């Protein structure tokens, strides 16, 4: 299982939100490049970047920062937030982003999402953010009546690279990941799953690593708060 450090961008700064609420923001670093460099030096093979401004505005906002990170580090970069069209996806791929993550688009523009997945085979992931099992869109501002499993199964035949599954109620709360829901998704859908939300300790990462077939786990606040040492986590989890 990959241990994937997160860089959430808002106004070009590295921040973390609590449950996706924008007025519950903590700024952890004003230079995202320093953070990306630190994660790579600690052994990260992939970095997860979210354009928080883009997720709400429906377009890429922190593009210059993302480009600078791609130019700086030689690891896989996955990006989500504000990707609403084939053109948005192509622009990020051209910048050097390894994987793009479609969120709102997979709900509101399924034909468009299909075109993106088909145009960039193996490079497009699906972001499924949920609260109480229901999918959220528009930067988590709107909760739909769509079930997580049913949405994932709708895309199974298109073979997206992976699913990033985020439990919104756990995200940024350091309360532990939703093992039950993550396990269910990994078991029910024939798409690799990356877990996100709630990691607070190395023990949480070990618990996620015990889920059969889980591709990876994203951790953010636990790293910034010093609860998880990335180098230790990578050596303890990825090299087992």
N, C-alpha and C positions, 0 to 999 in steps of 0.2 A: 504494500500500500504506500502510495506517495504521500509524504507530508508536505503540504503546499501552503506557504506563507501568503497572507493577503495584504494587498495595498489598496485601501479604499480612498479614492480621490474626491475631494470637494474643494473648490476654489484653489486647485493646484497644491493642496496640502494633504498629508496623510491623516485621516481621521477614522474614528469608529463611532457608529451610531448604536443606540440601544433599541432593538426590535425595529430597526429601520426608521425610527422617528427622528426627523431632521433637527428638531430643537433639543434633542438629547445627544449632542455631539461632543466628542472629546478630540481635540487636536493633539496628535502624538508627535508629529514631525512636520517641519515646514519644507523639508527637502526630500521629495520622494526618491531622488536618485541615490542619496545616501542610504536610504532604507533598502532599496533594491540591491545595492552593492553589499550591504551587510548580510542580506539573506543568501546571496550567492556565495559569499565568503564562508557562511555557515554550512554550505553544502546543498542548498536547495537546487533541485533539478527543474522546478517549474515555479512560476510566480503567478498568483491570481490577482488580477487588477479589476476593480469596479469603478466605473465613471459614474459616481453618484449623481452629479449634476446632470449628466446625460440621461440617466434613467428616468428622471422627472421631466426634463425638457424634451425628450424624444429625439435627441440628436447628440452626436459626440461633442463634448465640451472641453475635456481635458486631453485633447488629441496631442498637443505639443509635448505634454509630459509623457504620455504613452510612447510617443516616437522616441523621445530622449532615453527612456528606459530600454527600449528595444535596441537602440544603438549602443547602449552602455554594457549590457550583459549578454552572455552567450548561453542562455538557458531558454527553455520553452516559456512563452508568455501567453496566458489566456486572459481574455478581456470580455467583460460584459458591461451593459449599461448604455442605453441610447442607440442601440442597433435596431433600426426599424425598416431597413430596406436593403436590397442587394447592393446598392451603391455604398451604403454605410459599411457593409461587410467587406467589400472589395477594398475600400480605403484603408481599413485596418490591416488587412492581409498585405497590402502594398507597403505598409509601414514596417512590416516585419513581425506582426503578431502571429503566433503559431496557431492558436485556437481562438475562435470567436464564440461567444455564448449568446444565443438568442433567448430572450425572455418574453417580454410583452408580445413580440412578433409571432411567437408560436401559438398564441391564443387569438390575436386579433387579425392576423394575416397569414393563415396557414398555407395558402398557395405560394405566397412570397417566401415563407420559411422553407418550403419544399424546394423552391428554385435555388435558394442560397445553399442548402445542404447538397443539392445535386451539382451545383457549380464548383463547390470547394469540398470534394469528398475527403473525409477524414480530418477536416479542419473545423467543422462546425459542431458545437455542443448545444444542448438545450438546458436552459436554466429554469428550474421549477422551484419557485418560492411559494411556501404555503403556510397557512395558519389553520390549525384544527383540520388538516387534510384538504383544505380548499386553496386553490391557486390564486396568488396575488399578482397584480400587474401594475404598470406605471410607477415603478420604484416603490412597490409595496403599498401604494396609496389606495388601491382599489382591490377589494376581495371579490372574486367571482364565485359562482356556484359549481365550478369545474373541479372534479376530483383528481388528485395527483396521479393515481394509477391509470385512470382512463386517459388523461392527457398524454402520459408517457407511452401508453400502448398505441395511441394514434400515430406516433412517430416511429414505432418499432421497425416497420418495414422500410423506412428510409435510411436506417443504419447511421444515425448521428454518432459522432465520435464518443460522446459520453453525456450523462446527465449530471448537472450540478444541482443537488437537492438541498435547499435551505429551509430549516424550520425557523420561521420568523420570530416566534416567541422565545426561542433560545438564543437568537443571534445577538451578540454583544452583551450577553447577560452572565456569562461564565457559570451557567447552571448545569452544564453537561449536555451532550448531544442527545437527540431523540433516537436512541438505538432501535426501538421497536419500529418506528415509521421508516427509518432508513433500511433496516433489515427487510421489511416488507417490500419496499420498492426494489431493492436489489434482487429479491427472490422472484418477484412477479414479472419483471420486465427484462427482456434479453438485450439490454443496453448497459454498458459499464456505468457505474454510479460513483460520483464524488460527493462526499458528505460535507455539509457546511452548517455552522451555527452551534454555539454552545460549548465548544471545547474549552476546558478550563485547566486541564492537567495532562501529564503524560499518561495517567491512568485512563483518561477519556480516549486518548489516541489508541491505546492498547485495546480498549473495548471495541472501538470502531474497526481496528485491524482484525478482530475476531469475526467480523461479519464476512461470510464466504463471498469471495469475488469482488469485494469493494475495491475500486480502483485507487481512491485517494481520499484524503481528509484535508479540508482547508481550515487553517487556524489564523486568527488575527489578534483579537484583544488579549488572548492569553500570552502571546509573544510580547506585545507592547507593555503589558503589565508585569512581565518577568515571571509569570507562572509556569511557562514552558520555555525551555532552552532549545532553540531550533536544532542546533548541532547535535545535542543529546537525543532529541526526538528522532532525527533522521537516522542516527547510528543505531538507536534502539528499535526502530520500527522497520525502516526500509532494508536494513542489513540483517534482519533475522533469518 
